[in-house]
Amino acid sequence: MGTRAEPNRLTLTEGDVALIRGMILRGDRHHDIAAFFGVNQGRIAEIKDGTRFPGVPAADTDELPPAGPYLSPKVTWQENRLR
């Protein structure tokens, strides 16, 4: 039997979750959001249904990244946003 890949150790912060909730409300596709944050689509679904981070509100529309699909991850967007 083959070996499994090492976990990527990416963790979502409350700020990430606020962005994710805002992106969901805007109508972004779950797989685009998951690709942007480098996580599994299941994490996006858990955030949407309140299983994870139930008390974190959605970010305002003006704080969200442009709508996907995304060719680069969140880190690139954040670096460009800070300039």
Secondary structure, 3 states (H helix, E strand, C coil): CCCCCCCCCCCCCHHHHHHHHHHHHHCCCHHHHHHHHCCCHHHHHHHHHCCCCCCCCCCCHHHCCCCCCCCCCHHHHHHHHCC
